[in-house]
Amino acid sequence: MDCLDRTNVFSSKIAAAIFQEMMLRLNLDIKSMVFGTDFINLLDLDITKQPTHPFVVEFKHKWADNGDLISWHYAGTGSVISSVTRSGRETIFGKIDHGMKSMTRFYVGNFEDAAKQEAIDLLLGSHTDIVNGISRYHPSMALYSLFSSLR
């Protein structure tokens, strides 16, 4: 699990605590009236084995969708633990999905992120290669480095 996924899991707990507090301030005690326990505790339940309130299921799915979208922008794949976020447990299919996303992240990080990093450097004004008249990310340089590493 990477930093982005850990942050998403932790921020879902914070969101649940804030939601519960907001409901209390509106004089709606969801702990006793709706869920029977703290909303935060319900996020850790395996929704495939225990009956779970539909709001909790929807919250988990929306939170996993949000994590996937953020992860797409950041790492080029969906979150590696979105299946755990959705269901509350890790399955064999979740592990396969994790492995596939990890391999995709490896590929993207090693072969496709160069142009994105160059754009970020240009926007931040820290791009030195163009100033010197050399671009290490030029397509011909990428092919050269690829073929030279195969020797």
C-alpha positions, -999 to +999 in steps of 0.1 A: +000+000+000+015+033-010+012+067+007-017+078-014-038+048-004-029+051+033-039+087+032-072+078+016-080+052+042-072+076+070-091+105+055-122+083+052-121+079+090-117+116+095-147+122+071-168+097+091-159+114+124-168+148+110-201+135+095-210+120+129-202+152+146-222+173+121-252+151+127-248+155+165-248+193+161-280+190+141-294+170+170-294+138+151-277+111+171-270+087+142-250+065+166-280+054+185-308+063+161-295+048+128-263+027+131-262+015+167-225+021+169-199+048+158-200+054+121-162+051+120-164+015+132-188+006+104-162+015+078-140-015+088-168-041+085-168-067+058-200-057+039-201-091+021-205-110+053-225-087+076-257-067+069-246-031+066-267+000+064-271+012+028-256+046+036-224+030+048-221+009+016-227+040-005-202+060+015-175+034+010-182+031-027-181+068-032-150+071-012-133+044-032-143+061-064-128+093-052-096+076-043-095+059-077-098+093-095-071+110-074-049+080-079-054+081-117-041+117-117-012+109-094-001+074-103-017+065-137-039+037-122-068+034-098-061+030-061-045-004-053-068-009-023-101+003-037-115-032-035-107-033+002-122+002+007-154-009-011-159-043+006-140-041+039-118-072+031-092-084+007-101-112-017-080-131-042-094-109-069-084-079-050-049-092-047-048-099-085-061-063-091-034-050-067-007-068-086-020-056-120-022-020-108+013-023-093+028-035-126+010-008-144+023+018-120+058+004-125+055+007-163+040+042-161+066+054-136+095+042-157+083+048-193+055+073-194+061+098-166+090+116-182+069+140-203+046+147-173+077+155-151+091+177-178+058+197-180+058+201-142+094+213-143+086+238-170+056+251-151+076+254-119+105+271-137+130+245-126+136+229-160+173+232-167+177+209-197+158+232-221+178+262-209+210+244-218+196+233-252+193+196-243+162+177-236+167+143-220+131+135-227+132+141-264+118+110-282+151+102-299+169+103-265+143+079-250+148+054-279+185+058-275+184+050-238+161+021-243+183+005-270+215+012-251+201-006-220+194-037-241+231-042-250 
